[in-house]
Amino acid sequence: MRARVGFAVPKAAGGSVTRNRLKRRLREAARMSLDQLGPQWNVVFQARAAALKAPFANLKKEVEKLFSRCARS
């Protein structure tokens, strides 16, 4: 069993193309750091439109920070 990650993107973030692009960016950032989480974790990201404009390196760093906090608890 592995940790599970879900994504919630509100319609206010934009049209379907924008929302899907935002989910793809978050999914890739989470995939790169998923090994930091134990199998007991279920994480849901509540995406904001600002995540679409953020550089991917910053997005990845924030996901890594979140996952390391989860791993410590």
C-alpha positions as CSV (number, residue, x, y, z in Angstrom):
1,M,0.0,0.0,0.0
2,R,1.2,3.5,-0.8
3,A,0.4,7.0,0.3
4,R,-2.5,8.4,-1.7
5,V,-2.7,12.0,-3.0
6,G,-5.8,13.7,-4.3
7,F,-6.4,17.1,-5.9
8,A,-9.4,19.5,-5.6
9,V,-9.5,22.4,-8.0
10,P,-12.5,24.8,-7.8
11,K,-14.2,26.0,-10.9
12,A,-13.3,29.5,-9.8
13,A,-9.7,28.7,-10.8
14,G,-10.7,28.8,-14.5
15,G,-12.0,26.7,-17.3
16,S,-11.4,23.0,-17.6
17,V,-8.1,23.4,-19.5
18,T,-6.7,25.6,-16.8
19,R,-7.9,23.3,-14.0
20,N,-6.4,20.3,-15.7
21,R,-3.1,22.0,-16.2
22,L,-3.1,23.0,-12.6
23,K,-3.8,19.4,-11.5
24,R,-1.0,18.1,-13.8
25,R,1.5,20.5,-12.3
26,L,0.5,19.5,-8.7
27,R,0.5,15.8,-9.6
28,E,4.0,15.9,-11.0
29,A,5.3,17.9,-8.0
30,A,3.7,15.3,-5.6
31,R,4.9,12.3,-7.7
32,M,8.5,13.5,-7.3
33,S,8.3,13.6,-3.5
34,L,5.8,10.8,-2.8
35,D,8.5,8.5,-1.4
36,Q,8.9,10.8,1.6
37,L,5.4,9.8,2.9
38,G,4.6,6.6,4.7
39,P,1.8,4.3,3.4
40,Q,-0.6,5.5,6.0
41,W,-1.0,9.0,4.5
42,N,-3.9,10.3,2.4
43,V,-3.2,13.9,1.3
44,V,-5.7,16.2,-0.5
45,F,-4.4,19.3,-2.1
46,Q,-6.8,22.2,-2.3
47,A,-5.4,24.0,-5.3
48,R,-5.5,27.8,-5.8
49,A,-5.2,29.7,-9.1
50,A,-1.9,31.2,-7.9
51,A,-0.3,27.8,-8.1
52,L,-0.6,28.0,-11.9
53,K,1.5,31.1,-12.0
54,A,4.1,30.0,-9.5
55,P,7.4,28.6,-10.9
56,F,7.5,24.8,-10.8
57,A,10.6,24.8,-8.6
58,N,8.7,26.8,-5.9
59,L,5.7,24.5,-6.2
60,K,7.9,21.4,-5.9
61,K,9.7,22.9,-2.8
62,E,6.4,23.6,-1.1
63,V,5.1,20.0,-1.7
64,E,8.4,18.7,-0.4
65,K,8.1,20.8,2.7
66,L,4.5,19.6,3.3
67,F,5.5,15.9,2.8
68,S,8.5,16.2,5.2
69,R,6.2,17.7,7.9
70,C,3.8,14.8,7.4
71,A,6.6,12.3,7.7
72,R,7.8,13.8,11.0
73,S,4.4,13.5,12.6
